[in-house]
Amino acid sequence: MESVCWPYFDPEYENLSIRINPPRVSVDNSTCHDSTLVKVDSVNKPGILLEVVQILSDLDLTITKAYISSDGGWFMDVFHVTDQQGKKITDSKTIDYIEKALGPKGNIKDGTKTWPWKQVGVHCVGDHTAIELIGRDRPGLLSEISAVLANLRFNVAAAEVWTHNSRIACVLYVNDDATSRAVDDPTRLSIMEEQLKNILRGCEDDEKVTLTSFSMGFTHVDRRLHQMFFADRDYEGGVVDYPPSSKPKIKVELCVDKGYSVVSVQCKDRAKLMFDIVCTLTDMQYVVFHATISSDGPYASQEYYIRHMDGCILDTEGEKERVIKCLEAAIQRRVSEGVSLELSAKDKVGLLSEVTRILRENGLSVTRAGVTTIGEQAVNVFYVRDASGNPVDMNTIESLRKEIGHTMMFNVKKLPSNSKVPEATSTGWAKTSFFFGNLLESWVLLDSLFYLLRQISLNCSKSCSKAVLSWEKQQKGVKMVGEATNLRSEELNLNLCFEKLMMLGSGFGGKTGGVKMEGVVITEWKDIPMELLLRIGSLVDDRTIIMASGVCSGWRDAICLGLTHLSLSWCKKHMNELVLSLAPKFSKLQTLVLRQDKPQLEDNAVEAIANSCHDLQDLDLSKSFKLSDRSLYALAHGCPNLTKLNISGCTAFTDHGLAYLTSFCQKLKILNLCGCVKAATDIALQAIGRNCNQLQSLNLGWCENVGDVGVMSLAYGCPDLRYVDLCGCVCITDDSVIALANRCPHLRSLGLYYCRNITDRAIYSLAHSRVKNKTGMWESMKDRYDEEGLRSLNISQCTALTPPAVQALCDTFPALHTCSGRHSLVMSGCLNLTSVHCVCAIQAHRTATSIPHPAH
């Protein structure tokens, strides 16, 4: 008989990428003053985000902020974490564990990445068997379950119990009382299973109301509880009566440009909130590509950019509603209100049964429980309410303490109720509430501080021009006759405003001598600390900040030294005078936006910026029709660190001025020259190609003097170009596109609108570039996993193109979509290209045609 030879697959190939590019983990305590930064840089793989968040959560670390990016083949995340007291992570053992668990050695085996008691399996807490139970909840049910186990001589070494929406889910770790080993006798296990089913079933006859199973796997216990509830469809239960401030606000929207579904979550912050959300999305087969997490105050704001595992987005209302319900359920399962009872005693068989029986006899219902065993000591935590679901009467707690306090350690914690917390608003105030001790006090004091700044903006100046005049007079120490009364009146108004702040502060336990904030006693409005002033200033508009900076020298110095981002686009008149006055003071600016509807800026204002703001990196001068090359010369010498420059619509600039600028500002990464007809010529583009090798984005829209020579110079000199807009550049031909395709391997977006000289030759060159650019794939595993190729292309009005060429491009780059809601390939005005379809549209058509007709 002829032998069959099968291809050989090396079992180590799966881990090849990890071994070539091992994960890099950094625990940084120096960058941020109030939290520890955990930075993870690794080859992307399914479930890696959940894995990282799970490890941080198991260490009881609080994630205050997080920035997630795992689009393509690389995973780069930053987490701001603190301990339970809100302090940095300084314990060397904890830091060492994080680096080992998330680092290269942590990839050997997934099961070793969690704390021992967080796994479901035979190696979790010694030798044990894990039991999973889910069914309809009722008062005293946990007591009945533990009594059955005690009667059968099973010792409960650890357990985790959750309740939600009239359902209960448990994971219990049990072993044999006599041997302290896992129970493998099928007869004993079947008897236990039958009795537990009877307990869970209660008076119900439906077999679906209960489920009992045994597990020997390595599943994280919290994730397993989420999976059990999800499989039980607890999110489809009756309408949950949330308190007004407790109900999570969840929205699912569509990001058309990038092809993501955006899930926004706003709710009261709590421990392990991010883990619960990421766990649910992962178990629902969604992949998180980007995310932003912020929870600086009592409320958390989280935003996730997701797709289904098959690459599709949430495009139906039913699917969106299902995600919202599932996330609401995941958030509420771990929410605990009422009273927390912490009990500690020497471990013994039946201890859990005894404790839960006493709780039941005192009319208490367990909403959540955690049981652990450390050596010979059992530690039990129960979150309880009375049998009707109301808060527990403290007299009941006292009688309970008398009954069991003599046999075990007994500690009571009263948990905050959501109903007493004011509802979060979109003003962003909740993010600053950590400045003060008491939550309600912080809201009122912060309201007063905002009122103070509003009074400043009203009293210091009635218009932008008056603000400038007031600033200049204060700087020179000049007071004109007749203005003294007005200044005294403004001072009086500010003092009255601050008296309101003082009165409110003292009304909440503050002393009449002042309000204590940030460890400083404030006796008058001028005493507000610099850091607090800057934090409040970050939440108000730039106009108010400018007004506040003219109040007194202390405020002026604080704002001038701390302000790094400023926008004056709101100024409709006298912008030039305002810039001339502010530029010498705000010398630390890094971002400055001077976008105008009507031309106001003149060269002397830009020269003032260049002479003072040497740290400037991002400058927007769009629609500044009055500016000439004088401004470009000044910026070249004064702001050499510019990385982003927008001069779109500045029609007076010439190519010589732009070329001179690029010879000094060689760090430019983003440059917008849209509509700069005189400046954007082949001469200027040749200079950009020589000098700006880091350039990534260039907008040349409607620059009709741009030709092939200039674009080819760009392609050869700027190999990192990713976004190029050549819309309306009517002189370019196929040679420009071919140069970009061959020399710019990271090209992601290309605009060719109304470039009617473009033919199939250019399109085929783009399609073939994907193969050409992969010749060095083994030089960097990161490049191999990067999502190469075009994601956006505009060929509208390119009437010379034919369907075969464009279809070949679509087949080569799956990210180019023509389907509804995901248009990243724009072909308006090309009537001969109506037969072109993207890959997902073709697959959907094939799936639909492959379904047999019911008549067959």
BAKOL-707235 format. One record per residue (C-alpha): residue in three letters; x, y, z. Coordinates in steps of 0.02 Angstrom, whole numbers, plus 32768, in hexadecimal, padded with zeros to 4 digits. Example, Ala and Ser with C-alpha at 12.3 -4.5 7.8 and 13.67 -1.06 7.14 Angstrom:
! BAKOL-707235
ALA82677F1F8186 SER82AC7FCB8165 
***
This chain:
! BAKOL-707235
MET800080008000 GLU804680AA7FD1 SER807181148067 VAL802781C3807A CYS809C825180AB TRP805682E48109 PRO80AC838D8119 TYR810B83A681BC PHE80D88435822F ASP8153846782B5 PRO80F38474835A GLU81658505838C TYR8131856B82F3 GLU809B85B2834F ASN810F860483CE LEU818E863C834D SER815686F1834C ILE815C86FA8409 ARG820B86B2840F ILE824B87288388 ASN81F487C183D3 PRO81D8879C848C PRO815E880C84EB ARG81A888A98538 VAL816088E085DF SER818C89818639 VAL815389B586E7 ASP81718A7186F3 ASN815F8AD48795 SER81B48B74875B THR814B8BB486CA CYS80A58BD08724 HIS809D8C1F87D0 ASP80008BC6880D SER80038B1A87BC THR80748A90877D LEU80808A7686C0 VAL808089C38682 LYS80B289BE85CB VAL809D891F8566 ASP80E5890C84B6 SER80CD88628466 VAL809E880183CB ASN7FE0880183C2 LYS7F7F876283E0 PRO7EC987378407 GLY7E97876084B9 ILE7F3687BC84E9 LEU7EDA8856852A LEU7E6E87EE859D GLU7F09879185D7 VAL7F6288328609 VAL7ECA8881865E GLN7EA987DD86BA ILE7F5887DB8705 LEU7F4C8890873E SER7E9E88738787 ASP7ED387D787E5 LEU7F588840883D ASP7ECA88B1887A LEU7F1389438819 THR7EA289D287E4 ILE7EAD8A05872C THR7E8F8AC1872A LYS7EBC8ADB8674 ALA7EEA8A6D85E1 TYR7F158A85852A ILE7F0189E984BF SER7F4189D2840E SER7F48892683BE ASP7F168948830A GLY7F7D88DA8297 GLY7FFE886182D9 TRP804288C4836C PHE7FFD88E0841B MET803189848470 ASP7FD489B5850E VAL7FF08A2C859F PHE7F988A168646 HIS7F958A9586D5 VAL7F808A2E8773 THR7F7B8A4C882F ASP7F6289DF88C7 GLN7EC089DA892B GLN7EF68A76898C GLY7F128AD988EC LYS7FCF8AD588FB LYS80588A9F8881 ILE809389EB8879 THR813689E888D9 ASP813B89358919 SER81CC88DF88C1 LYS8177883488C5 THR80DC8877886E ILE814488D187E9 ASP81AC883487CE TYR810F87CA87BB ILE80C588428739 GLU8165884086D3 LYS8171878286D9 ALA80B8875F86BA LEU80AB87D68626 GLY815C87BC85E7 PRO81A98731857C LYS81A186AD8605 GLY80E886CD861E ASN80C2868B856F ILE80F785D98595 LYS805185A485DA ASP7FB2860985E6 GLY7F7985AE8681 THR800B85EE86E9 LYS7FE186A486CE THR7F5E86B78755 TRP7F6286B18810 PRO7F4485FD884A TRP7E99861B8895 LYS7E5B866E87F6 GLN7E5A85CE878E VAL7DDA85458779 GLY7E35849F8777 VAL7E8D841787D7 HIS7F28847F87FC CYS7ED1851A8840 VAL7EC9850288FD GLY7F268461891E ASP7ECF83C688DA HIS7E1883E888C1 THR7D8383D7884D ALA7D2F8473880A ILE7C7184748808 GLU7C0E84EE879D LEU7B59851387CB ILE7ADC8589877D GLY7A228598879C ARG7995860287DF ASP79C58664887B ARG795E8669891B PRO797F869A89D1 GLY79E686178A2D LEU7A1C85B88990 LEU7AD685C589B6 SER7AB5857E8A63 GLU7A5B84E88A19 ILE7AE884C8899B SER7B6E84CD8A21 ALA7B06845C8A92 VAL7AFC83D68A0B LEU7BB983DC89F4 ALA7BD783D18AAF ASN7B62833A8AC1 LEU7BC082E18A37 ARG7C6683058A90 PHE7CA7837C8A0C ASN7D14840A8A4A VAL7D0184B189F1 ALA7DB284F589DE ALA7D7F858D8978 ALA7CE685D18920 GLU7CA7866588BC VAL7BED868D88B6 TRP7B968712884D THR7ADE873D883B HIS7A8C87A487B4 ASN79DD87BA8771 SER7992873287E1 ARG7A1986B587AC ILE7AAB866E880F ALA7B51862C87CF CYS7BD285D4883B VAL7C7E85898824 LEU7CAE851E88BB TYR7D5384C688D9 VAL7D38842A8943 ASN7DA18398897D ASP7D8882FC89E4 ASP7D7E83198AA0 ALA7DE682808ACC THR7E7082898A48 SER7E7083438A1B ARG7E80830A8966 ALA7E13832288CE VAL7D7982B288C6 ASP7D80823A8833 ASP7CFF81BA886C PRO7C7681C087E6 THR7BF3817E8860 ARG7C11820A88E0 LEU7C16828C8857 SER7B728251880B ILE7B1C825288B5 MET7B5B830288D6 GLU7B25833C8829 GLU7A7682F5883E GLN7A5D834588E9 LEU7A9E83ED88AF LYS7A2A83E88819 ASN799883C7888C ILE79C8845A88F9 LEU79DB84CF8864 ARG793D84938810 GLY78D384B488AB CYS781C84B5887B GLU784084C387C2 ASP7829842F874F ASP7885847A86BA GLU792F842986A4 LYS797484CB8658 VAL796B852A86FA THR7A0784D5873F LEU7AB1849B8705 THR7B39843D8762 SER7BE284118719 PHE7C9283DF874F SER7D2E8433870B MET7DE684068707 GLY7E1A84928690 PHE7E7D853386A4 THR7DF885BA8691 HIS7E01865986F6 VAL7D75864E8776 ASP7D3086FE875A ARG7D2E86E3869F ARG7CDB863A86B8 LEU7C4F868B871E HIS7C3487098692 GLN7C2E867A8614 MET7BB1861A867C PHE7B3D86B0868C PHE7B5186D785D2 ALA7B25862385A2 ASP7A91862E8619 ARG7A5A86CD85BE ASP7A42872E865F TYR7A4587CE85F9 GLU799B879E85AE GLY7943879F8656 GLY78C4881D868F VAL78E688D78690 VAL79608900871D ASP792C89948788 TYR79D089F38791 PRO79E48A8F87FC PRO79EF8B2A878B SER7AAB8B3F87A4 SER7AD38A8587A3 LYS7A948A5586F6 PRO7B268A48867E LYS7B1E8AB785E4 ILE7B558A4C8551 LYS7B538A80849A VAL7B888A2183FE GLU7BB38A90836B LEU7C078A7982C3 CYS7CB08AC08294 VAL7C9A8ABD81D7 ASP7D478B0081AB LYS7DA68A778206 GLY7D2889E981FA TYR7D0E89D382B6 SER7C7A89C9832A VAL7C948A3F83BC VAL7C528A068465 SER7C498A9484E5 VAL7C2C8A6B859C GLN7C0B8AEB8625 CYS7BE38AAC86D3 LYS7C148AB68789 ASP7CC68A7D879C ARG7CF289E38801 ALA7D7A89608810 LYS7D9388EB877B LEU7D1B894B870B MET7D8F89448674 PHE7DAA8889868C ASP7CEE8866868D ILE7CD288CA85ED VAL7D668883858D CYS7D3A87D385C8 THR7C8887E48587 LEU7CBD882B84DE THR7D3C879F84CA ASP7CC0871784F5 MET7C4587638479 GLN7CCB874983F2 TYR7CF7880083DE VAL7DA9883F83CA VAL7DDF88E4841B PHE7E54894483A6 HIS7E5C89EA8402 ALA7E1C8A2784A9 THR7E278ABD851C ILE7E038AAA85D6 SER7DEF8B398652 SER7DB48B2B8705 ASP7DFF8BBA8766 GLY7D638BDB87CB PRO7CCE8B7A880D TYR7C968B5A875A ALA7CEF8AFA86D1 SER7CEF8B1D8618 GLN7D278A9285A4 GLU7D278A8A84E5 TYR7D4D89EF847F TYR7D6889E083C3 ILE7D3589308397 ARG7D0F88B8830A HIS7CCD88088309 MET7D4F878082F7 ASP7D1E876C8240 GLY7D4688248222 CYS7C928861821B ILE7C4B88F1827F LEU7BA788FC82DE ASP7B378930824F THR7A8C88FB8290 GLU7A258948831A GLY7A05889D8366 GLU7ABE88798377 LYS7ADF892583C4 GLU7A52890D8441 ARG7A9788628471 VAL7B4488AA8493 ILE7AFA893584FD LYS7A9388BB8565 CYS7B268844857D LEU7B9988D085B6 GLU7B168915862E ALA7B068868867A ALA7BC388528686 ILE7BD688F986E0 GLN7B4988D7875B ARG7B7A8824878A ARG7C08885F87F8 VAL7BB288FA883E SER7B9688E888F9 GLU7B308959896A GLY7AFB89498A1E VAL7B6F88F78A9C SER7C0E88918A8A LEU7C32880F8B11 GLU7CE387CE8B21 LEU7CF1872F8B8A SER7D9086D28BB7 ALA7D9E862E8C16 LYS7DFC858B8C1B ASP7DCC85228B85 LYS7D5F84878BA0 VAL7CDF84218B42 GLY7C3684748B4A LEU7C7785228B77 LEU7C2885718ADC SER7B8585168B00 GLU7B8485548BB3 VAL7BA5860A8B86 THR7B2686128AF9 ARG7AA485BF8B69 ILE7AB986478BEC LEU7AAB86CD8B66 ARG7A0A867E8B25 GLU79BF86708BD4 ASN79DF87298BEF GLY798087548B50 LEU7A1A87808AE7 SER7A2B87548A2F VAL7AD7873F89E0 THR7AEB87A0893D ARG7BA387778923 ALA7C2387108981 GLY7CDB86E2897C VAL7D26865389DF THR7DE0863089EC THR7E4F85C38A59 ILE7EFC85FB8A8E GLY7F5585728AEB GLU7EDE853A8B73 GLN7E7E85DE8B74 ALA7DDE85F98B11 VAL7DB686AA8AD8 ASN7D0386CA8A9F VAL7CBC876C8A58 PHE7BFF877D8A44 TYR7BA0880E89F6 VAL7AF488098A44 ARG7A4A885E8A40 ASP79AB882F8A99 ALA793887AC8A4D SER78CC882F89F7 GLY7962888289A4 ASN7967891B8A15 PRO79FF895C8A75 VAL7A2B88FD8B12 ASP79F1893F8BBA MET7A8B895B8C27 ASN7A2F890E8CBB THR7A34886B8C59 ILE7AEF887C8C43 GLU7B0688978CFE SER7AA387FB8D2A LEU7B07879C8CA8 ARG7BA987DA8CF6 LYS7B71879C8DA2 GLU7B4386F18D5C ILE7BE386C78CFE GLY7C60874A8D3A HIS7CA386D88DC2 THR7CD4864D8D49 MET7D1C86AE8CB7 MET7D6287588C86 PHE7CD487C78C4B ASN7CE588698BE7 VAL7C5A88D38B9B LYS7C6B89518B0E LYS7BDB89BB8AD1 LEU7BE089CB8A14 PRO7BAD8A6E89C0 SER7B048A75896E ASN7AFA8AB488BC SER7A578B0C88DC LYS7AAE8B918944 VAL7B308BBE88C2 PRO7B048C4C884B GLU7AF08C198798 ALA7B878C308729 THR7B7C8CB586A4 SER7BDD8CD78607 THR7C358D6F864F GLY7CCC8D0B8686 TRP7CBE8D46873B ALA7CC68C96877F LYS7D788C868740 THR7DB48D0987BC SER7D578CCD8855 PHE7DF08C748899 PHE7E368D1D88CE PHE7DC68D198967 GLY7D9C8C9B89ED ASN7CDF8C9189EA LEU7C808C708948 LEU7BEF8CE98965 GLU7C658D6E89A8 SER7CD28D5E890D TRP7C408D7D8898 VAL7C088E1988F3 LEU7CB78E608908 LEU7CE18E3E8853 ASP7C408E91881D SER7C768F2A8881 LEU7D228F2A8831 PHE7CD48F258784 TYR7C638FB387B9 LEU7CFE901187F2 LEU7D518FFE8748 ARG7CB0903086F0 GLN7CAA90CE875A ILE7D5E90EF872B SER7D3590E38672 LEU7CA3915B868A ASN7CF491D886FE CYS7DA691E486C0 SER7D71920E860F LYS7CD6922485A8 SER7D2B91FF8503 CYS7DCA91B784BD SER7E1592628497 LYS7DF5929E8549 ALA7E4A9203858C VAL7EE6922E8529 LEU7EE292E28565 SER7EC992AA8619 TRP7F5C9231860B GLU7FD192B685C5 LYS7FA09332864C GLN7FBD92B386D4 GLN80689287868D LYS809A933F8689 GLY804C93668731 VAL7FE093EF86E2 LYS7F3694218725 MET7ED894A686C7 VAL7E6F9525871F GLY7DBB94EA872A GLU7DEA94328725 ALA7E15942087DD THR7D5E9415880C ASN7D3E938E8789 LEU7DD3932987C4 ARG7D9B93368878 SER7CEE92FF8842 GLU7D36926787E8 GLU7D9F923D8881 LEU7D03924988ED ASN7CA191D68878 LEU7D2D9155887D ASN7D34915F893A LEU7C7791468945 CYS7C8590B188D2 PHE7D0E9065893C GLU7CA9908489DA LYS7C259011898E LEU7CAD8F8D8977 MET7CE68FA58A2B MET7C358F998A6E LEU7C128EF78A10 GLY7CB98EAE8A47 SER7C9B8ED58AFE GLY7BEA8E908AEF PHE7C338DE38AD2 GLY7CA28DE08B68 GLY7D258E5C8B30 LYS7D698EE08BA4 THR7D2F8F938B98 GLY7DE58FC78B81 GLY7DED8F7D8AD3 VAL7DD08EE88A62 LYS7E538E5F8A5F MET7E7B8E1C89B2 GLU7F158DBC897C GLY7F588DCE8A2D VAL7F548E8E8A23 VAL7EDE8EFD8A87 ILE7E938F7F8A11 THR7E5C90208A64 GLU7E42908989C8 TRP7E2C906B890F LYS7EE1909588E9 ASP7F1C90018953 ILE7EDC8F7888DF PRO7F738F0588BE MET7FC58F0A8813 GLU7FA78E5187F1 LEU7EEF8E5A8820 LEU7ED98EF687B6 LEU7F268E9F871F ARG7EB98E058738 ILE7E1C8E6E873E GLY7E5B8ED386AB SER7E6B8E348643 LEU7DAE8E208650 VAL7D7A8ECF8619 ASP7D898F228570 ASP7E268F7E8537 ARG7DD09027853D THR7DAE901685F8 ILE7E638FE28614 ILE7EA2908085C0 MET7E2D90EA862A ALA7E65909086C8 SER7F1C90AF869E GLY7EFD916B86AC VAL7EB79166875D CYS7F58916E87C1 SER8011914D87AD GLY800590A48805 TRP7F8090638791 ARG7FDA90AD86FB ASP807D90558727 ALA80258FB08749 ILE7FC78FAF86A5 CYS80598FEF863D LEU80CD8F68867F GLY80508ED98679 LEU7FEE8EF685DA THR802B8E8B8547 HIS7F908E8384D6 LEU7F318F1D849C SER7EAE8F418419 LEU7E7B8FF283E6 SER7E048FBF835D TRP7D75900783C3 CYS7DBA90B783B0 LYS7D5B910A8321 LYS7DAB91B68333 HIS7E5691F88365 MET7EAB914D835F ASN7F4C919C8322 GLU7F54921183B9 LEU7F2A9182842E VAL7FB6911583E9 LEU803391A583F6 SER800691B884AD LEU7FFD910184DE ALA809090B5847F PRO811A90FD84EF LYS80BE90BF858B PHE808B900F8552 SER813A8FD88525 LYS811C8F218553 LEU80998F0284CD GLN80A88E61846B THR80048E69840B LEU7FB98F0A83C6 VAL7F1D8F13835A LEU7EFF8FB882FD ARG7E7C8F7F8280 GLN7E169012823E ASP7D73902D81E1 LYS7DAB90DB81AA PRO7E6391088191 GLN7EA79160822C LEU7F5991248249 GLU7FEB91888205 ASP80A3916081F8 ASN80D191BF8297 ALA806491498300 VAL80B790AD82B8 GLU816190FD82D6 ALA81309119838D ILE81029060839A ALA81A8902B834C ASN820B909D83C0 SER81BB905A8461 CYS81708FAC8448 HIS820A8F458420 ASP81B98EA3845F LEU812B8EAE83E2 GLN81068E08838C ASP80578E1B8343 LEU80228EBB82EA ASP7F828EDE8289 LEU7F838F7B821D SER7EFC8F4581A2 LYS7EA28FCC813F SER7F229052816D PHE7F1890AD80C6 LYS7F7C91448104 LEU801990E38130 SER80B190EB80BE ASP8157909080B6 ARG819290FC8148 SER812F908981BA LEU81808FEC8172 TYR822E90368187 ALA82089061823D LEU81C38FB38263 ALA825B8F638212 HIS82D08FB8828E GLY82618FBE8329 CYS82018F188326 PRO82758E9182E4 ASN82198E098348 LEU81788E1482E4 THR812F8D6882BF LYS80838D9E8281 LEU805E8E378217 ASN7FBA8E6A81C5 ILE7FC78EFB814B SER7F368EC780DD GLY7EE88F5A8083 CYS7F808FCC809C THR7F8590017FE8 ALA800D90857FFA PHE8098900B802A THR81138FDF7F9E ASP81798F437F7B HIS821B8F9C7FAA GLY81D78FC58058 LEU81998F138071 ALA82408ECA8037 TYR829B8F3B80B1 LEU82298F028140 THR82478E49811F SER83038E618122 PHE82F58E8E81DC CYS82568E328214 GLN82918D8481E7 LYS82268D2A826B LEU81838D49820F LYS81118CB1820B ILE806B8CFF81D9 LEU80608D8B8159 ASN7FBF8DD48110 LEU7FD98E3B8072 CYS7F288E2E802E GLY7F038EC37FBD CYS7FB48F0A7FC9 VAL7FC38F1E7F0E LYS805F8F8B7F0E ALA80BA8F2C7F97 ALA80988E787F61 THR81018E657EC4 ASP81818DE77E8B ILE820C8E567ED1 ALA81BF8E537F7F LEU819B8D987F78 GLN824E8D757F47 ALA82878DD67FE1 ILE820D8D76804F GLY82508CD28009 ARG83038D068032 ASN82E38D4980E1 CYS82488CFA8130 ASN82708C418130 GLN81F88C2181C3 LEU815F8C638166 GLN80C78BF08178 SER80338C58813D LEU802B8CD880B0 ASN7F918D31806B LEU7FAB8D7C7FBE GLY7EF48D8D7F93 TRP7ECF8E027F01 CYS7F858E357EEC GLU7F7D8E367E30 ASN80368E5F7E18 VAL806D8DB97E62 GLY80B68D437DE0 ASP810B8C9A7DD2 VAL81B88CDF7DFA GLY81808D207EA4 VAL811B8C857ED5 MET81A88C117EA1 SER82238C767F0A LEU81AC8C627F9E ALA81A08BA77F85 TYR825D8B917F7F GLY82828C07800F CYS81F28BDF8087 PRO81E18B20808D ASP81738B278129 LEU80E48B8080D0 ARG803C8B368105 TYR7FB88BB580D4 VAL7FC78C158030 ASP7F3C8C807FE7 LEU7F558CAE7F2F CYS7EA08CDB7F0C GLY7E958D5C7E81 CYS7F4D8D4D7E51 VAL7F1E8D437D9A CYS7FD28D417D59 ILE800B8C9D7DA8 THR80108BFA7D44 ASP802B8B427D65 ASP80E28B637D8D SER80B48BBB7E30 VAL80478B2C7E6D ILE80C88AA87E39 ALA814F8B047E9A LEU80E28B097F37 ALA80B48A517F24 ASN81698A197F12 ARG81BF8A8D7F8E CYS813E8AA4801B PRO811989F78064 HIS80AF8A3E80F3 LEU80368A9D8082 ARG7F878A8F80CD SER7F1F8B18807C LEU7F2A8B657FCF GLY7EBA8BEB7F84 LEU7EB58BF67EC6 TYR7E118C517EAD TYR7E058CA47E01 CYS7EB38C667DCE ARG7E778C357D21 ASN7F238C077CDF ILE7F288B6E7D50 THR7F138AC97CF1 ASP7F118A0F7D17 ARG7FCE8A0E7D18 ALA7FD18A6E7DBB ILE7F4A8A017E0B TYR7FA4895F7DDF SER804389A87E27 LEU7FE989C77ECD ALA7FA989147ECC HIS805588CC7EA9 SER80A789387F30 ARG806388C67FB9 VAL80CF88377F7A LYS816888A57F5A ASN816388F18008 LYS81678847805F THR821788188027 GLY8260884C80CF MET81DA87FD8139 TRP8253878F819A GLU82BB882481CF SER82378856824E MET81AD87E98290 LYS8150888682C0 ASP814988BC820A ARG810B881081DC TYR80768820824F ASP805388D58221 GLU7FB588F081BC GLU800689208118 GLY7FB689768084 LEU7F3589F58053 ARG7E9F8A1380C3 SER7E578AAB8069 LEU7E588ADD7FB1 ASN7DFA8B667F55 ILE7DF68B517E97 SER7D5A8BB77E76 GLN7D528C047DC7 CYS7DE78B9A7D8F THR7D888B687CF3 ALA7E188B107C9C LEU7E188A7D7D16 THR7DCB89D47CEA PRO7D7389537D5A PRO7DF988C97D4E ALA7E8389397D92 VAL7E1B897E7E22 GLN7DD888D27E4C ALA7E89888F7E54 LEU7EB289197ED0 CYS7E1B88EC7F3B ASP7E4C88367F3C THR7EFD88647F72 PHE7ECA88DA8000 PRO7E3688948065 ALA7E2C893780C8 LEU7DE98991802F HIS7D2B8988803C THR7CA189B57FC4 CYS7C16896D802F SER7B9489D98086 GLY7BD08A328122 ARG7C888A0C8106 HIS7CB58A70806B SER7D738A7A806D LEU7D7D8A6A7FAF VAL7D258B027F64 MET7CFC8AF87EAB SER7C7D8B847E91 GLY7C688BB87DDC CYS7CB48B177D98 LEU7C1A8AC77D4C ASN7C818A3F7CF8 LEU7CBC89FD7DA3 THR7C1289CB7DE9 SER7C3F89137DDA VAL7CD189237E54 HIS7CB188DB7F01 CYS7D1A88C47F9C VAL7D49881A7FE4 CYS7CC68819806E ALA7C3B88457FF3 ILE7C6E87B47F82 GLN7C74873C8016 ALA7BC787738050 HIS7B8387557FA1 ARG7BD186A77F9B THR7B89867C8045 ALA7ADC86B48011 THR7AE186517F70 SER7B2285B57FC7 ILE7A8985A68039 PRO7A1385257FED HIS7964855C7FC2 PRO78DE85168037 ALA788684C87FA3 HIS791C84567F87 
***
